[in-house]
């Protein structure tokens, strides 16, 4: 029988700080700008991680082509 995992609901200090910082009215354009900043930040982190893993594994363009073609 599977046991249910308790979900983590406690906010970390950064989350609390962000909630306090943005506890004010914001326009739609401010909200979109903030979302873009967050997406750009996490996109850059992901790109760095992918670049590191590709270098670590020594993948080449041929490897990616083979993965895409199911070879």
Backbone bond lengths (Angstrom), bond angles and torsions (degrees), N, CA, C in turn:
res aa  C-N    CA-C-N  psi(-1)  N-CA   C-N-CA  omega(-1)  CA-C   N-CA-C  phi
1 X - - - 1.438 - - 1.528 109.25 -
2 X 1.335 116.22 129.14 1.456 121.12 -178.56 1.517 110.15 -75.86
3 X 1.315 114.55 142.70 1.463 118.82 177.01 1.524 108.93 -100.51
4 X 1.290 115.91 142.51 1.462 120.46 179.19 1.522 109.09 -75.30
5 X 1.322 115.53 134.70 1.453 119.48 176.39 1.519 109.12 -83.57
6 X 1.311 114.86 137.15 1.464 119.87 177.88 1.524 107.74 -75.35
7 X 1.314 116.53 124.57 1.461 118.86 179.55 1.524 109.58 -76.96
8 X 1.303 114.76 146.22 1.460 121.87 -178.22 1.521 108.53 -85.34
9 X 1.306 117.94 118.65 1.457 120.89 -177.41 1.529 113.65 -116.33
10 X 1.302 117.77 -6.63 1.460 120.70 -179.63 1.525 109.94 -73.80
11 X 1.326 116.75 133.51 1.460 120.98 178.14 1.519 110.22 -81.70
12 X 1.343 115.67 141.63 1.457 118.88 175.95 1.534 108.95 -83.66
13 X 1.317 118.45 168.71 1.468 120.86 -175.81 1.534 113.91 -58.15
14 X 1.309 118.08 -35.63 1.470 120.69 178.61 1.524 110.34 -65.56
15 X 1.329 116.63 -43.47 1.462 120.16 179.44 1.531 111.02 -61.90
16 X 1.308 116.83 -42.99 1.468 120.90 178.34 1.529 109.57 -62.58
17 X 1.318 116.65 -44.37 1.460 121.29 179.66 1.531 110.83 -60.70
18 X 1.314 117.42 -43.20 1.465 121.10 179.15 1.526 111.28 -65.28
19 X 1.319 116.87 -40.41 1.463 119.52 177.61 1.528 110.82 -61.09
20 X 1.304 116.61 -42.13 1.471 120.16 178.75 1.533 110.93 -66.65
21 X 1.321 115.52 -42.18 1.460 120.59 -178.07 1.523 111.85 -62.50
22 X 1.329 116.61 -38.58 1.456 120.43 -175.83 1.524 113.21 -104.09
23 X 1.316 116.48 21.20 1.456 121.26 177.17 1.526 108.96 -84.17
24 X 1.329 114.26 65.51 1.461 121.62 179.81 1.520 107.50 -156.89
25 X 1.315 116.50 160.38 1.468 118.30 177.41 1.529 111.03 -63.98
26 X 1.331 116.01 138.74 1.464 121.18 177.04 1.520 108.77 -133.32
27 X 1.310 115.05 142.50 1.460 119.94 176.88 1.531 109.07 -75.47
28 X 1.312 114.57 166.47 1.469 120.04 177.41 1.530 110.53 -59.74
29 X 1.329 116.76 -40.05 1.470 119.44 -179.15 1.527 111.17 -67.91
30 X 1.337 117.93 -36.83 1.469 120.27 175.67 1.526 110.79 -64.45
31 X 1.327 115.88 -42.21 1.466 120.34 179.39 1.521 110.59 -62.19
32 X 1.321 117.31 -45.04 1.464 120.98 179.57 1.530 111.34 -64.96
33 X 1.338 116.73 -39.65 1.465 120.31 178.66 1.525 110.84 -63.65
34 X 1.327 115.97 -41.91 1.460 120.06 178.61 1.531 111.11 -64.49
35 X 1.320 116.40 -43.61 1.469 119.84 177.31 1.521 110.78 -59.95
36 X 1.348 116.47 -40.77 1.469 119.90 179.34 1.523 110.83 -62.05
37 X 1.331 116.50 -42.11 1.477 120.20 177.86 1.527 110.13 -58.31
38 X 1.322 116.84 -45.94 1.471 120.59 -179.46 1.526 111.78 -66.00
39 X 1.326 116.71 -43.81 1.465 120.12 179.02 1.524 110.22 -63.05
40 X 1.328 117.40 -44.00 1.470 120.53 178.64 1.521 111.14 -61.12
41 X 1.328 116.37 -41.55 1.467 121.07 179.83 1.532 110.82 -61.49
42 X 1.339 116.01 -51.56 1.463 118.96 -177.98 1.526 111.97 -70.04
43 X 1.314 117.60 -29.13 1.461 121.19 175.33 1.532 110.34 -64.72
44 X 1.326 116.65 -42.33 1.465 120.95 178.23 1.531 110.80 -64.57
45 X 1.330 116.93 -41.56 1.470 120.09 177.58 1.521 111.18 -62.55
46 X 1.325 116.59 -42.08 1.461 120.74 179.33 1.525 110.74 -64.65
47 X 1.324 116.71 -42.70 1.465 120.58 179.23 1.532 110.59 -60.60
48 X 1.335 116.72 -43.45 1.470 120.66 177.66 1.524 110.84 -60.24
49 X 1.321 116.67 -43.68 1.470 121.06 -179.06 1.520 111.01 -65.28
50 X 1.324 116.85 -43.96 1.471 120.48 179.27 1.526 109.72 -63.52
51 X 1.315 116.71 -43.79 1.468 120.48 178.83 1.523 110.64 -60.03
52 X 1.326 116.36 -42.07 1.469 120.24 179.40 1.524 110.99 -64.31
53 X 1.322 116.95 -45.59 1.468 120.60 -178.08 1.522 110.61 -66.35
54 X 1.328 117.83 -41.79 1.464 121.13 178.88 1.523 109.81 -60.05
55 X 1.329 117.14 -44.45 1.467 120.98 178.82 1.527 110.66 -65.81
56 X 1.325 116.42 -42.74 1.464 121.41 -179.41 1.528 111.65 -62.64
57 X 1.329 116.30 -41.70 1.470 121.21 -178.75 1.526 112.24 -83.68
58 X 1.332 116.79 -16.01 1.450 120.46 -179.71 1.524 113.50 72.44
59 X 1.333 116.84 29.11 1.460 120.22 179.91 1.522 110.79 -66.48
60 X 1.318 115.46 144.27 1.458 122.45 176.22 1.525 108.19 -116.50
61 X 1.332 115.99 172.38 1.463 120.01 176.99 1.516 110.39 -60.07
62 X 1.335 117.03 -36.35 1.464 120.62 178.15 1.528 110.47 -62.07
63 X 1.308 117.80 -40.24 1.471 121.11 177.39 1.529 110.76 -59.81
64 X 1.331 116.48 -43.93 1.462 119.67 179.48 1.521 111.28 -66.59
65 X 1.333 116.36 -40.88 1.465 120.15 177.45 1.522 110.33 -60.98
66 X 1.326 116.19 -43.21 1.469 120.21 178.93 1.531 111.05 -63.12
67 X 1.338 117.13 -40.38 1.476 120.38 178.40 1.524 110.92 -62.76
68 X 1.330 115.55 -42.31 1.464 119.85 -179.37 1.525 112.36 -67.49
69 X 1.320 115.91 -32.67 1.467 120.19 -177.93 1.516 112.75 -92.22
70 X 1.330 117.65 1.74 1.450 121.20 177.65 1.520 114.19 73.01
71 X 1.318 116.73 22.06 1.479 120.47 179.36 1.503 111.52 -84.27
